[in-house]
Amino acid sequence: MGDAAARVRALVAAHLPGYEVESLTRLGAGLDNVAYEVNGDLIVRFGTGANADREARLLTAVGNFSPLPVPVPRFTDAGCLAYPKLRGVPLLYAAGVDGVPVAAALGGFLAALHAAPVDRMAKLVETDDLPVDEWRREARETYSAVSANIPAAYRRRVESFLETPPPEDPHTLAFSHNDLGIEHVLVEPLTGTVTGVIDWSDAAIVDPAYDFGLIHRDLGPAALDAALAAYGGAPAGLRERAVFYARCSLFEDMAYGLETSRERYVTKSLVALEWLFA
């Protein structure tokens, strides 16, 4: 971590004069970024493709209407984004937390995001409108790569799904987080209270059903019901597409876990087979 640590220290010194770096921990790398924790209270993240300045503007905008805490930028610099650490731990690591109340909080959160003016948010994010038939094609390819890890009892149901015509494409797009898996939802481990939503590098103008699909994939059908109730109900076709995205994204999540040796992603994918392909 030598060169990276030196870079973090130099950036903090340049942008936060008087802030002494006493501890520095590499938190890990995702598909789009690598993050470091400074002194237990500051996150310094380097993107591999995301525009840090644009994400900082996005986070500032989202912070004005989100009912849940989001990172508040402290500084940006050549692909680096720094912000105070939000309290809580990712739900992925919070064993025993009831996902249904969490999903209800996320439903209200998505209602606020999806109500944001699309023309205004489109100045800060890209549009991600991959047709559902392309989703199915990519799911087939990813399933082929991970099928050996799918228990035999589920394979016929999975393969039947992958040959079934997908739902209709959405008629309306909305601004959304676009990666609302439980690794990006922070909770207080003792109470289950949602304390924040992190990693906005994939935020986009997108099918509003997609993030509901990730809630369904990671937390189950009762959680999806709770999220939609808090949202104000499911517009026509939204629930069907949410289930579709949940099934397709399961293979992507499993492949990521296998490729990076992140066992929790593999385990949660295997558990989700029980409700996604029952």
N, C-alpha and C positions, 0 to 999 in steps of 0.2 A: 504493500500500500504506500510505499515511500513517495513516489512522484505524485500520486493522487493526494496524499496527505499534505504534501508541501503546497500543492495547488489550492487545496481547501484553506489552509492557513493563510496563504497569501491573499486570497479573495476576501476572507473574513477581515483581515487586517486592513485591506484597502477600503472596504465598504462599511465596516462597523468599527471605527476607531475607538480604542479603549476596551473593546470586547476581547478578553483574553481566552485563547483556546487552551483549556485544561485537559480535555479528553476528546478523542475522535474515534468513532466507531463506524465501520462500513456496515450498512444495513443490508446490502444485497443489491442485486441487479434484476430488473424486469426486462421485458421485451424492448422497452423504449428508453430506459434510463438506469442510472446507478445512483444510489443515495448514501449519504453519510450523516451521522448524528454528531453534533458538536455540543459538548457540555451537557448532554441530556435534554437540551431545550431548543436546539436549532437544527433544522434539516437543510442540508446543502445537496442539491440534486443536479446531476449532469445528464442532459438529454443526448440521445444518440441520433435523433432526427427532429425532435420537437423544437419549436421556436420558443425559447424561454421568455423573451420579451412579450410575445403574444399570449403565452399562457399566464403571465403575470397580469396582463390586462384582463384576460378572461376571468381569473380568480377574483380580481377586484370587482368586476361586474357581477359575477355570481354571488359574491358576498353581500351584495346589496339586496338580493331577494331570496336567497336560500334560507329555509327554516332550520337547516342544520349547519353547524360550523364547517367551514372550508379553510384551507390554508390561506394565510394573509401574507403576501409577498413582502420581504424585507429588502431584497436587491436581486438584480439579474446582471449577468455578465457573460457574454459569449457562450451561450448554451447552458449557463448555470442559473439555477433558480434557488433562492434561499428563503425559508419561511420558518416562523416559530413552530415547534412541534405541538401538534394537537394532543390533548390527553386521551387516554384509552389505548386499547390494543385492537389489532385487526380481528374481526369476528372469526376469521379462519382459525385463529389460535385461542379463542375464548371458549373452551370446553364448558358445556353445561348451560350456556345462555339460550333462552327460549327464542327461536327465530321468528315467531309470529308477531310479538310486539315490535321487534326490530323491523320486520317487513311493513307493519302499519306506519311506522315513522318514515320509512323509505317511500311509501305510497304518497304521503303528503309532500315529501321532498320532490318526487317526480312531478306531482301536480304543479308545483311552483316552477320547476324547470321548463316543463312543457308549455306553460302559459307565457313564457318569455317571448317577446316579439322576434320572430324568425329573421326578419330583415336586419334587425339590429345585431343579433347574435351571429349571423352569417358573416359579419365583418371580422369576427374573432375566431371562427372555426370553419372547417371544411364541411362539405356535405358528403355523407356516407350513405348512399342509397343503392347498395348492392341488391339486385333482384333476388327474390326468394328462391328462384330456380338455380341461381348461381350458388346460393347458400347450400342448397341440397347437393349440388355437384361437389363443392368443396368438402362437405361433410362425408360424402362417399369416399373421397380420396383419403381424408384423415382417418376414417374408420378402417380402411384397408391397412393403414400403418399401425393401428393400435388393436386390431381385432383379436390378436393372440392373447391380449390381456382382458378381453371381455368374457365373462363366464359363459359357458356354452348354453346355459338356460335362457340367455337373453338374445343370442345371436339371430335367431329366426325373426324375432320381433323387431330388432334393430334393422335387419336387412329388408323386412317388409316396409318399415317406415321410409327407408331410403329409396324405395321404388314407388312409393305412393305420391301422387301429384301434390305439390306444396299448396299452401293457402294462397289467396290472391295477394299481390303486392299492395302495400299501404297506399291510400289515397292522399294522405296528409303526412308530412314530416314535421318534426319538432326538435327543438334544442334539447339535448340530453347528455348525461355523463358518458354514456356509451361504453362503459366497462364496469358496471356496478356489481362486480363479484364480491364475495364476502372478504376477500383480501384487502379491499379498498374501503370497507365500512368499519369505522372504529367504534368500539363499545366500552363501557365501564364493566369490567368482568364480573363484579359482584351483583350489580343491579340489572345489567343488560341494556342500560340507557345508551342510545346512540350519541356519540360525542363528536363525530365528524365524518366527512367523506373526503378521501384523498385521491391522488393520482388522476389529474384531469387532462392528461396528455392525449387521450383519445376522444375527448368531448367533440361532438359534431351535431350537425343537423341530420336527423336520423329517424328511422321508424320508431315511434314512441313505444312500441311493443317490445323493443329489444331489451331494454334494461329490466322490464318485468320478466322477460325470459330468463335473465340471469338470477333474479330473485327466486323464480320457480326452480331453476336448476340447482341452486345451492341450498335452498331452505325448504322446498317442498310445496305441495298444493295448498295446504292450509295457509302458508305464508303468502302465496300468490293471492288467495282470496282476501287476506287481510290488507295487502298492499292495494288491491283494486278497490276495496271498500273505502280505504282512506283517500284514494285518488278521486273518488266520486262515481265509481262504476266503470265498466269496460265498454268503450265505444265499439261499434260493430266490427268484428274481426280481430280486435286487439288480443283477446284471450287466446284465440286459435293461433295467431302468429307468435304470441309469447311462448306457448308450449312448443311450437315448431323451433323457435330459436333456442330454447332450453335444450332440446334434444340435439340439435346440430352443434351447439357450443360445448356440449359435454365431451365430444371427441377431441375438440381443440384443447380443452382444459387437461384432459388425460394425456394427450401427446406432449403438452408443455411439461407436465409433471414427470413424465418418463424421460424426456430429453434432458431435463435439468436436475434429475434426481430429487425432485420435491415430492416426497411421499404423500404429503397432505392433499395435494391436488389429485393424485391418483386415487387415494382413499375416498375423498368426497365424490369423485366421479363414479366410483363403484357403488357407493351408497345411493347416489341419485338414480342409478339404473332401476332401483326398486319402484320409484314412482313415475319415472319417465317412460319406462318400457314394461310396465306391469301387465 
